[in-house]
Amino acid sequence: MQTINASVTKSNKKKRDKPLTHIDSLNAEIKDQAYKLPDAEGMYLHIYPTGAKYWRLKYRFMGKQKVFALGVFPEVSLAKARDKRTEARKLLSEGKDPAAVKKETVRQAVLNAENTFKALTKEWHEINKSKWTQNHGSKILRRFELHIFPYIGERPIKEIKPLELLEAIRKIENKGATELSHKLVQTCSSVFRYAILTGRAEYNPAGDLKGALKAHKEKHYPTISAKELPTFYKKLEEAKTSLLNKLAIKLLLLTFLRQGELRRAEWEHIDFVKKEWHVPAEHMKMREKHTIPLARQTIELLQEIHKITGDSKYIFPSQHPQKNSIMSENTIGSVIKKRMGYKGKMVGHGVRALASTILNENGFPSDVIERQLAHAERNKVRAAYNRAEYLDDRRKMMQWWADYLDRAANGGGNVIDGKFSTNS
């Protein structure tokens, strides 16, 4: 009897030592307690009372006994589990802990899912939006949403290659929008630099696109010549539009502000005593506060506007307050283009180019003109040392400009009379 029992025990042991088959795994008995069916080289199928079956690999690393999860049967087949075992044993032969490698792989996958180009762009945008006007900040994000996110938005930012970015930019180029393509490469480059600084990327693929883009020929805003100013004023008076719209265009001519800066102007920004207009930094394109000395004619024009909108917070409130609080961004352009007939010949922004040309031709120092235009100094070293406001010089210049426009508005002959003199 003892001999028979010993023989059976030996037979069962041999049966357990045989590698598993798919049928063994599939038909493994469910018991009241968890148990293991061994395969080979430390791998086994762990079977639980619930019926769940897990592939495991038992191994030693740095003198410690460990268990590595290979997957759940039958989602992970016997053959696949053995492949994973082989991969794990290869890592062990290289002195690496399979469990630690898997944990790091999962961690990187989670990081990649969180640190997509889209996620990093929105993070970068949130941090930098205080530097821009609200309209400009919205425009930047909208460009990404339309032209970049659909192609690389969900890609982990650290995995994006130059060719991927170039392919997205090419789609914009092929539509003839070369200026936009260059702007997007610049803003993409800023996002990648932010990702590098915060440890989410290692290099900037946008930097490799130099020379790969089509050259952009800058288009200047259309503007009229000095000789056409009298006709412009005549057509403005004849235009079928509201008095407030006409006054807005006249004020734009007198101050040559950007249209967005004019539209957002509030009455509290005007100092009628000092004869100055103090534009807050958040209204300016370059995010620096700007002081405009006001000529006599500009003060008179503002007083006329005050009779119409003085009860409002804004100098140019919206005619449709249920939609917007201020004048529409299209109002001035629409009047000039449609009501005055200057389509393709003049735009609101063209006033700045017109003023710059005339003032330069009449002898005003370029530094004074540039400061009045609130242009950024492109030379960073020069900008660091040149913080002068030139307020007295600009006050003289703006009065000269207002007198010049008076002559044009009155129809008057040669409006390029009288060169500016610093001795005057």
C-alpha positions in Angstrom: 0.0 0.0 0.0 2.8 2.4 0.9 4.6 1.5 -2.4 1.5 2.3 -4.4 1.0 5.7 -2.7 4.6 6.6 -3.3 4.2 5.7 -6.9 1.1 7.9 -7.3 2.8 10.8 -5.6 5.8 10.5 -7.9 3.5 10.3 -10.9 1.6 13.5 -9.8 4.8 15.4 -9.3 6.0 14.5 -12.8 2.6 15.7 -14.1 3.0 19.0 -12.3 6.5 19.5 -13.6 5.3 19.4 -17.2 4.9 22.8 -18.9 1.4 24.1 -19.1 -0.8 23.9 -22.2 -3.6 26.2 -23.2 -6.2 23.5 -22.3 -4.6 23.2 -18.8 -4.9 26.9 -18.3 -8.5 27.0 -19.6 -9.8 24.0 -17.6 -7.9 24.7 -14.4 -10.1 23.8 -11.4 -11.6 26.6 -9.2 -11.0 25.8 -5.6 -11.9 27.2 -2.2 -8.4 28.6 -1.8 -6.0 30.2 -4.3 -3.4 27.9 -5.8 -0.6 27.9 -8.5 -0.1 25.9 -11.7 3.6 26.1 -12.5 4.8 26.4 -16.1 8.6 26.8 -16.4 11.5 29.1 -15.5 9.6 30.6 -12.5 6.3 31.3 -14.4 3.0 30.1 -13.1 -0.7 30.6 -13.3 -2.2 31.9 -10.1 -5.9 30.8 -9.8 -8.2 32.4 -7.3 -11.5 31.2 -5.8 -13.3 33.9 -7.8 -12.2 32.2 -11.0 -9.7 35.0 -11.9 -6.4 33.6 -13.3 -3.2 35.7 -13.3 0.2 35.0 -14.9 3.1 35.5 -12.5 6.9 35.3 -12.7 8.8 34.5 -9.5 12.4 35.8 -9.6 15.2 37.0 -7.4 16.8 40.5 -7.7 19.5 41.9 -5.4 19.1 38.9 -3.1 15.3 39.5 -2.7 12.5 37.2 -3.8 10.0 39.1 -6.1 6.9 38.4 -8.2 6.3 40.1 -11.5 2.8 40.4 -13.0 2.6 39.1 -16.6 -1.1 39.6 -17.3 -4.6 38.1 -16.9 -5.6 34.9 -18.6 -7.2 34.5 -21.1 -6.7 38.2 -22.2 -3.0 37.4 -22.1 -2.5 33.9 -23.7 0.0 31.3 -22.5 2.2 32.1 -25.5 2.1 35.8 -24.8 2.8 35.3 -21.1 5.9 33.2 -22.1 7.1 36.1 -24.4 6.7 38.5 -21.5 8.7 36.1 -19.3 11.5 36.0 -21.9 11.6 39.8 -21.9 11.7 40.0 -18.1 14.5 37.4 -17.9 16.4 39.4 -20.5 16.1 42.5 -18.3 17.4 40.5 -15.4 20.4 39.3 -17.4 21.1 43.0 -18.0 21.0 43.8 -14.3 17.6 45.4 -14.4 14.5 44.7 -12.2 11.5 44.0 -14.5 9.1 45.3 -12.0 11.0 48.6 -11.7 11.2 48.9 -15.5 7.5 48.3 -15.9 6.7 50.9 -13.2 8.8 53.5 -15.0 7.2 52.7 -18.3 3.8 53.2 -16.8 4.9 56.4 -15.2 6.3 57.7 -18.5 3.0 56.7 -20.3 1.0 58.7 -17.7 3.4 61.7 -18.1 3.1 61.5 -21.8 -0.7 61.5 -21.6 -0.6 64.5 -19.4 2.2 66.4 -21.2 0.7 66.5 -24.7 1.5 69.4 -27.0 -2.0 70.7 -26.4 -1.8 70.5 -22.6 1.6 72.3 -22.6 0.4 75.0 -25.0 -2.6 75.8 -22.8 -0.3 75.9 -19.7 2.1 78.2 -21.5 -0.8 80.4 -22.7 -2.2 80.7 -19.2 1.2 81.8 -17.8 1.8 84.3 -20.5 -1.6 85.8 -21.2 -1.1 88.7 -18.9 1.5 90.0 -21.3 -1.0 90.3 -24.1 -4.3 92.1 -24.7 -7.3 89.9 -24.2 -8.0 89.9 -28.0 -4.4 89.1 -28.9 -4.2 86.2 -26.4 -7.5 84.7 -27.7 -6.2 85.0 -31.2 -3.0 83.1 -30.4 -4.9 80.2 -28.8 -7.4 80.1 -31.7 -4.6 79.7 -34.2 -3.3 76.7 -32.3 -6.8 75.2 -32.1 -7.4 75.6 -35.9 -4.0 74.8 -37.3 -1.8 72.8 -34.9 -3.9 70.9 -32.3 -5.7 68.8 -35.0 -2.3 67.3 -36.1 0.0 67.2 -33.1 -2.2 68.3 -30.2 -2.5 64.9 -28.6 1.1 63.9 -29.2 3.5 63.7 -26.2 5.5 66.9 -26.5 8.8 65.2 -25.9 8.2 62.8 -28.8 7.3 65.4 -31.5 9.8 65.5 -34.4 10.6 68.4 -36.7 8.9 66.6 -39.7 5.6 66.3 -37.8 5.5 70.0 -37.0 6.6 70.9 -40.6 3.8 68.8 -42.0 1.2 70.8 -40.0 2.8 74.1 -41.0 2.9 73.0 -44.7 -0.9 72.8 -44.6 -1.1 76.5 -43.8 1.6 77.4 -46.3 -0.3 75.6 -49.1 -3.2 77.9 -48.5 -0.9 80.9 -49.2 -0.8 82.0 -45.5 2.9 82.4 -45.3 2.8 85.1 -42.7 0.7 82.9 -40.4 3.0 79.9 -40.9 6.0 81.9 -39.7 4.1 83.3 -36.7 3.0 79.8 -35.7 6.5 78.4 -35.9 7.6 81.2 -33.6 4.8 80.6 -31.1 5.3 76.8 -31.3 9.0 77.4 -30.5 8.0 79.4 -27.4 5.9 76.4 -26.2 8.7 74.0 -26.8 11.2 76.2 -24.9 8.7 76.3 -22.0 8.5 72.5 -22.1 12.3 72.3 -21.9 12.5 74.7 -19.0 9.9 72.8 -17.1 11.5 69.4 -17.7 8.8 68.0 -20.1 10.9 68.1 -23.3 14.5 67.9 -24.2 14.8 69.9 -27.4 12.9 72.3 -29.6 12.0 70.9 -33.0 10.6 74.2 -34.2 14.2 75.5 -34.2 15.0 73.0 -37.0 12.5 74.5 -39.4 14.6 77.5 -40.2 15.0 77.6 -44.0 12.3 75.0 -44.5 9.5 77.6 -44.8 8.5 79.6 -47.8 9.7 83.2 -47.5 7.1 85.7 -46.5 6.8 89.0 -48.3 5.5 91.5 -45.8 2.3 93.3 -46.9 2.0 96.8 -45.6 -1.4 98.2 -44.6 -2.8 100.2 -47.5 -2.8 103.9 -46.8 -3.3 107.1 -48.7 -0.7 109.8 -49.5 -0.5 113.3 -47.9 -2.0 114.8 -51.0 -5.1 112.6 -50.7 -5.9 113.8 -47.1 -8.2 116.6 -48.1 -10.3 114.2 -50.2 -10.3 111.7 -47.4 -11.8 114.3 -45.0 -14.4 115.4 -47.5 -15.5 111.8 -48.0 -15.6 111.3 -44.3 -18.0 114.2 -43.9 -20.2 112.9 -46.7 -20.2 109.2 -45.4 -23.6 107.8 -44.4 -22.7 106.7 -40.9 -23.3 107.9 -37.4 -21.7 111.1 -36.0 -19.9 109.0 -33.4 -18.3 106.8 -36.0 -17.0 109.9 -37.9 -15.6 111.4 -34.6 -13.9 108.1 -33.9 -12.0 108.2 -37.2 -11.1 111.8 -36.6 -9.7 110.9 -33.2 -7.8 108.0 -34.7 -6.2 110.5 -37.2 -5.3 112.9 -34.4 -3.8 110.3 -32.1 -2.8 107.5 -34.5 -3.5 104.9 -31.8 -4.2 101.3 -32.8 -7.9 100.7 -33.3 -8.1 98.3 -30.3 -6.5 100.9 -28.1 -9.0 103.5 -29.2 -12.0 101.2 -28.9 -11.2 100.2 -25.3 -10.6 103.8 -24.2 -12.4 105.0 -21.0 -13.2 108.5 -20.0 -11.1 108.1 -16.8 -8.0 107.8 -19.0 -8.4 111.4 -20.2 -6.8 114.2 -18.1 -8.4 117.3 -19.5 -6.3 119.5 -17.1 -2.9 118.2 -18.1 -4.1 117.6 -21.6 -2.9 114.0 -21.6 -4.4 110.6 -22.5 -3.1 107.8 -20.2 -3.5 104.5 -21.9 -3.1 101.6 -19.4 -0.6 98.8 -20.1 -3.3 96.2 -20.5 -4.8 98.1 -23.4 -1.5 98.4 -25.3 -0.1 95.8 -27.7 3.3 96.0 -26.1 1.8 95.8 -22.6 3.4 99.1 -21.5 1.4 102.1 -20.4 1.4 105.0 -22.9 0.9 108.7 -22.5 -0.4 110.7 -25.4 -0.1 114.5 -25.2 -3.3 116.0 -26.5 -3.3 118.9 -29.0 -5.9 121.7 -28.7 -8.0 120.2 -31.5 -7.9 116.8 -29.9 -9.2 118.2 -26.6 -12.0 120.0 -28.5 -12.9 116.7 -30.3 -13.0 114.8 -27.0 -15.3 117.4 -25.5 -17.6 117.0 -28.5 -17.6 113.2 -28.0 -18.2 113.7 -24.3 -21.5 115.3 -25.0 -22.6 112.1 -26.7 -21.1 109.3 -24.6 -20.1 111.2 -21.4 -22.6 109.1 -19.3 -20.8 105.9 -20.4 -17.6 104.4 -18.9 -16.3 104.1 -22.5 -15.5 106.8 -24.9 -16.9 104.7 -27.7 -19.5 102.4 -26.2 -21.2 99.7 -28.3 -24.4 100.7 -30.2 -25.5 97.1 -29.3 -24.8 96.8 -25.6 -26.5 93.5 -25.3 -23.7 92.0 -27.5 -20.6 94.1 -26.6 -19.6 96.8 -24.2 -17.5 98.8 -26.7 -17.5 99.7 -30.4 -17.1 96.7 -32.7 -13.6 96.0 -34.0 -15.0 96.1 -37.6 -16.8 99.5 -37.3 -13.9 101.9 -38.3 -12.7 99.6 -41.1 -16.2 99.1 -42.5 -16.8 102.9 -42.6 -13.6 103.6 -44.4 -13.9 100.7 -46.8 -17.6 100.7 -47.6 -19.1 104.1 -46.6 -16.1 106.1 -47.8 -15.2 103.9 -50.8 -11.5 103.2 -49.8 -11.6 99.5 -50.2 -8.0 98.3 -50.9 -6.7 101.9 -50.6 -6.9 102.7 -46.9 -7.6 100.9 -43.6 -7.7 102.2 -40.0 -4.2 100.9 -39.2 -3.0 102.8 -42.3 -3.3 106.0 -40.3 -0.2 105.1 -38.4 1.9 104.6 -41.5 0.5 107.9 -43.0 1.4 109.8 -39.8 4.9 108.3 -39.6 5.7 109.1 -43.2 4.5 112.7 -43.0 6.2 113.4 -39.7 9.5 111.9 -40.8 9.4 113.9 -44.1 8.8 117.1 -42.0 11.9 116.7 -39.9 10.7 115.2 -36.6 13.3 113.0 -34.9 12.6 109.3 -35.5 12.9 108.5 -31.8 10.1 110.9 -31.0 7.9 109.5 -33.7 8.5 105.9 -32.7 7.8 106.7 -29.0 4.5 108.3 -30.1 3.6 105.2 -32.1 4.5 103.1 -29.0 6.7 100.8 -31.1 8.9 98.3 -29.3 12.6 99.0 -29.7 14.0 96.1 -31.8 17.5 96.7 -30.5 17.4 95.2 -27.0 20.5 97.0 -25.8 19.3 100.3 -27.1 15.9 99.6 -25.4 17.5 98.9 -22.1 19.1 102.4 -22.0 16.5 104.4 -23.9 13.5 104.9 -21.6 13.0 108.5 -22.5 9.4 109.6 -23.0 10.2 112.7 -25.1 7.0 114.1 -23.7 7.8 117.8 -24.4 8.9 117.0 -28.0 5.9 114.8 -28.6 3.6 117.6 -27.3 5.0 120.0 -29.9 4.8 117.3 -32.6 1.2 116.4 -31.8 0.1 120.0 -32.0 1.9 120.4 -35.3 0.2 117.3 -36.5 -3.2 118.5 -35.4 -2.6 121.9 -37.2 -1.5 119.9 -40.3 -4.7 117.9 -40.3 -6.8 121.1 -39.9 -5.3 122.4 -43.1 -6.1 119.0 -44.8 -9.7 119.0 -43.4 -10.2 122.5 -44.7 -9.3 121.3 -48.2 -6.3 123.4 -48.2 -3.8 123.2 -51.0 -0.4 122.0 -50.2 -0.6 120.4 -46.8 3.1 119.7 -46.6 4.0 123.2 -45.7 6.3 124.2 -42.8 9.1 121.8 -41.8 9.4 121.2 -38.1 12.2 123.0 -36.3 13.5 122.2 -32.8 13.9 125.9 -32.4 10.2 126.7 -32.9 
